[in-house]
Amino acid sequence: MLPSGPHKAELMELLRGLCEDIRSMPLDAALEVRLNRKYGEGTASYARLAQLLKLGVEEGWAAYADIEGKDYRRGRIAEPSHETSDMSVESGLLRDVKGQYHCHTKGEINMIVPLEEGAQFCGHGAGWRVFPPMSEHFPTVTGRALMMYFLPGGEIEYRAPPAN
């Protein structure tokens, strides 16, 4: 059973609406534009999601598992279900981290919440970043950021990075 807390139900209710809005859309540049326009930085939705995610860290149901100490933490918020458009919802709290190389077999959606000025995830600041199916990378954070990741089917494949 996944951890819970006083504000998790509100986050999940907001995510149900967001996930329904993007259900069946391809994970591509058009989806990234849509998410940033409708739910991105400067919108009430983004502000509330970011606030709830921060509360989730404080309450112990977001970014609760140490991967490499306090500067690289992750935690699953929700299993894939109809309410999340069959995506798992993951969280991460990272500071100046080059994470584990992986492939997004069905794609990945990321909500980026900088916790200090100039913080970025893979070169992107506050807002949303979408990776298409079969894309691969080292998830890299400069500065300190809180993240929410959406993985279709909960699928992610950790791999050895390509030889340089």
Contacts in CASP RR format, 6 or more apart in sequence:
PFRMAT RR
TARGET T0000
AUTHOR 0000-0000-0000
METHOD contacts of the structure
MODEL  1
MLPSGPHKAELMELLRGLCEDIRSMPLDAALEVRLNRKYGEGTASYARLA
QLLKLGVEEGWAAYADIEGKDYRRGRIAEPSHETSDMSVESGLLRDVKGQ
YHCHTKGEINMIVPLEEGAQFCGHGAGWRVFPPMSEHFPTVTGRALMMYF
LPGGEIEYRAPPAN
2 61 0 8 1.000
2 76 0 8 1.000
2 77 0 8 1.000
2 78 0 8 1.000
2 79 0 8 1.000
3 60 0 8 1.000
3 61 0 8 1.000
3 64 0 8 1.000
4 61 0 8 1.000
5 56 0 8 1.000
5 59 0 8 1.000
5 60 0 8 1.000
5 61 0 8 1.000
6 55 0 8 1.000
6 59 0 8 1.000
7 52 0 8 1.000
7 55 0 8 1.000
7 56 0 8 1.000
7 59 0 8 1.000
8 56 0 8 1.000
8 59 0 8 1.000
8 61 0 8 1.000
8 77 0 8 1.000
10 52 0 8 1.000
11 49 0 8 1.000
11 52 0 8 1.000
11 53 0 8 1.000
11 56 0 8 1.000
11 77 0 8 1.000
12 77 0 8 1.000
12 78 0 8 1.000
12 83 0 8 1.000
14 45 0 8 1.000
14 48 0 8 1.000
14 49 0 8 1.000
14 52 0 8 1.000
15 49 0 8 1.000
15 78 0 8 1.000
15 83 0 8 1.000
15 84 0 8 1.000
15 89 0 8 1.000
16 83 0 8 1.000
16 84 0 8 1.000
18 39 0 8 1.000
18 45 0 8 1.000
19 83 0 8 1.000
19 84 0 8 1.000
19 85 0 8 1.000
19 87 0 8 1.000
19 150 0 8 1.000
20 85 0 8 1.000
21 38 0 8 1.000
22 31 0 8 1.000
22 34 0 8 1.000
22 35 0 8 1.000
22 85 0 8 1.000
22 109 0 8 1.000
23 85 0 8 1.000
24 85 0 8 1.000
25 31 0 8 1.000
25 34 0 8 1.000
26 132 0 8 1.000
27 104 0 8 1.000
27 106 0 8 1.000
27 107 0 8 1.000
27 108 0 8 1.000
27 109 0 8 1.000
27 130 0 8 1.000
27 131 0 8 1.000
27 132 0 8 1.000
27 133 0 8 1.000
27 152 0 8 1.000
28 130 0 8 1.000
28 132 0 8 1.000
29 130 0 8 1.000
31 109 0 8 1.000
31 130 0 8 1.000
32 128 0 8 1.000
32 129 0 8 1.000
32 130 0 8 1.000
35 109 0 8 1.000
35 127 0 8 1.000
35 128 0 8 1.000
35 130 0 8 1.000
36 127 0 8 1.000
36 128 0 8 1.000
38 45 0 8 1.000
39 45 0 8 1.000
39 46 0 8 1.000
39 49 0 8 1.000
39 128 0 8 1.000
40 46 0 8 1.000
40 126 0 8 1.000
40 127 0 8 1.000
40 128 0 8 1.000
41 126 0 8 1.000
41 127 0 8 1.000
46 111 0 8 1.000
46 126 0 8 1.000
46 127 0 8 1.000
49 111 0 8 1.000
49 148 0 8 1.000
50 111 0 8 1.000
50 113 0 8 1.000
50 146 0 8 1.000
53 62 0 8 1.000
53 91 0 8 1.000
53 111 0 8 1.000
53 113 0 8 1.000
53 146 0 8 1.000
53 148 0 8 1.000
54 113 0 8 1.000
54 146 0 8 1.000
56 62 0 8 1.000
56 63 0 8 1.000
56 91 0 8 1.000
57 63 0 8 1.000
57 64 0 8 1.000
57 91 0 8 1.000
57 93 0 8 1.000
57 146 0 8 1.000
61 77 0 8 1.000
62 75 0 8 1.000
62 77 0 8 1.000
62 91 0 8 1.000
62 92 0 8 1.000
62 93 0 8 1.000
62 146 0 8 1.000
62 148 0 8 1.000
63 73 0 8 1.000
63 74 0 8 1.000
63 75 0 8 1.000
63 91 0 8 1.000
63 92 0 8 1.000
63 93 0 8 1.000
63 146 0 8 1.000
64 73 0 8 1.000
64 75 0 8 1.000
65 73 0 8 1.000
65 74 0 8 1.000
65 75 0 8 1.000
66 72 0 8 1.000
66 73 0 8 1.000
67 73 0 8 1.000
67 74 0 8 1.000
67 100 0 8 1.000
68 97 0 8 1.000
71 94 0 8 1.000
71 95 0 8 1.000
71 96 0 8 1.000
71 97 0 8 1.000
72 93 0 8 1.000
72 94 0 8 1.000
72 95 0 8 1.000
72 97 0 8 1.000
72 99 0 8 1.000
73 92 0 8 1.000
73 93 0 8 1.000
73 94 0 8 1.000
74 90 0 8 1.000
74 91 0 8 1.000
74 92 0 8 1.000
74 93 0 8 1.000
75 90 0 8 1.000
75 91 0 8 1.000
75 92 0 8 1.000
76 88 0 8 1.000
76 89 0 8 1.000
76 90 0 8 1.000
76 91 0 8 1.000
77 89 0 8 1.000
77 90 0 8 1.000
77 91 0 8 1.000
77 148 0 8 1.000
78 84 0 8 1.000
78 88 0 8 1.000
78 89 0 8 1.000
79 88 0 8 1.000
79 154 0 8 1.000
80 86 0 8 1.000
80 87 0 8 1.000
80 88 0 8 1.000
80 151 0 8 1.000
80 152 0 8 1.000
80 153 0 8 1.000
80 154 0 8 1.000
84 150 0 8 1.000
86 152 0 8 1.000
86 153 0 8 1.000
87 109 0 8 1.000
87 150 0 8 1.000
87 151 0 8 1.000
87 152 0 8 1.000
87 153 0 8 1.000
87 154 0 8 1.000
88 150 0 8 1.000
88 151 0 8 1.000
88 153 0 8 1.000
88 154 0 8 1.000
89 148 0 8 1.000
89 149 0 8 1.000
89 150 0 8 1.000
90 148 0 8 1.000
90 149 0 8 1.000
90 150 0 8 1.000
90 151 0 8 1.000
91 146 0 8 1.000
91 147 0 8 1.000
91 148 0 8 1.000
91 149 0 8 1.000
92 146 0 8 1.000
92 147 0 8 1.000
92 148 0 8 1.000
92 149 0 8 1.000
93 144 0 8 1.000
93 145 0 8 1.000
93 146 0 8 1.000
93 147 0 8 1.000
94 121 0 8 1.000
94 139 0 8 1.000
94 141 0 8 1.000
94 144 0 8 1.000
94 145 0 8 1.000
94 147 0 8 1.000
95 141 0 8 1.000
95 143 0 8 1.000
95 144 0 8 1.000
95 145 0 8 1.000
96 141 0 8 1.000
96 142 0 8 1.000
96 143 0 8 1.000
96 144 0 8 1.000
97 139 0 8 1.000
97 140 0 8 1.000
97 141 0 8 1.000
98 138 0 8 1.000
98 139 0 8 1.000
98 140 0 8 1.000
99 138 0 8 1.000
99 139 0 8 1.000
99 140 0 8 1.000
100 138 0 8 1.000
100 139 0 8 1.000
100 158 0 8 1.000
101 136 0 8 1.000
101 137 0 8 1.000
101 138 0 8 1.000
101 158 0 8 1.000
101 159 0 8 1.000
101 160 0 8 1.000
101 161 0 8 1.000
102 136 0 8 1.000
102 137 0 8 1.000
102 139 0 8 1.000
102 156 0 8 1.000
102 157 0 8 1.000
102 158 0 8 1.000
102 159 0 8 1.000
103 134 0 8 1.000
103 135 0 8 1.000
103 136 0 8 1.000
103 156 0 8 1.000
103 157 0 8 1.000
103 159 0 8 1.000
104 131 0 8 1.000
104 132 0 8 1.000
104 133 0 8 1.000
104 134 0 8 1.000
104 135 0 8 1.000
104 136 0 8 1.000
104 151 0 8 1.000
104 155 0 8 1.000
104 156 0 8 1.000
105 133 0 8 1.000
105 134 0 8 1.000
105 155 0 8 1.000
105 156 0 8 1.000
105 157 0 8 1.000
106 133 0 8 1.000
106 151 0 8 1.000
106 152 0 8 1.000
106 153 0 8 1.000
106 155 0 8 1.000
107 130 0 8 1.000
107 131 0 8 1.000
107 132 0 8 1.000
107 133 0 8 1.000
107 134 0 8 1.000
107 135 0 8 1.000
107 151 0 8 1.000
107 152 0 8 1.000
108 130 0 8 1.000
108 131 0 8 1.000
108 135 0 8 1.000
108 149 0 8 1.000
108 150 0 8 1.000
108 151 0 8 1.000
108 156 0 8 1.000
109 128 0 8 1.000
109 129 0 8 1.000
109 130 0 8 1.000
109 131 0 8 1.000
109 149 0 8 1.000
109 150 0 8 1.000
110 121 0 8 1.000
110 128 0 8 1.000
110 129 0 8 1.000
110 130 0 8 1.000
110 131 0 8 1.000
110 147 0 8 1.000
110 148 0 8 1.000
110 149 0 8 1.000
110 150 0 8 1.000
111 127 0 8 1.000
111 128 0 8 1.000
111 147 0 8 1.000
111 148 0 8 1.000
111 149 0 8 1.000
112 120 0 8 1.000
112 121 0 8 1.000
112 124 0 8 1.000
112 125 0 8 1.000
112 126 0 8 1.000
112 127 0 8 1.000
112 128 0 8 1.000
112 129 0 8 1.000
112 145 0 8 1.000
112 147 0 8 1.000
113 126 0 8 1.000
113 127 0 8 1.000
113 145 0 8 1.000
113 146 0 8 1.000
113 147 0 8 1.000
113 148 0 8 1.000
114 120 0 8 1.000
114 125 0 8 1.000
114 126 0 8 1.000
114 143 0 8 1.000
114 144 0 8 1.000
114 145 0 8 1.000
115 144 0 8 1.000
115 145 0 8 1.000
115 146 0 8 1.000
116 143 0 8 1.000
116 144 0 8 1.000
118 125 0 8 1.000
118 142 0 8 1.000
118 143 0 8 1.000
119 125 0 8 1.000
119 141 0 8 1.000
119 142 0 8 1.000
119 143 0 8 1.000
119 144 0 8 1.000
119 145 0 8 1.000
120 141 0 8 1.000
120 142 0 8 1.000
120 143 0 8 1.000
120 145 0 8 1.000
121 129 0 8 1.000
121 139 0 8 1.000
121 140 0 8 1.000
121 141 0 8 1.000
121 145 0 8 1.000
121 147 0 8 1.000
122 129 0 8 1.000
122 137 0 8 1.000
122 139 0 8 1.000
122 140 0 8 1.000
123 140 0 8 1.000
123 142 0 8 1.000
125 145 0 8 1.000
131 137 0 8 1.000
136 159 0 8 1.000
136 162 0 8 1.000
138 161 0 8 1.000
141 147 0 8 1.000
END
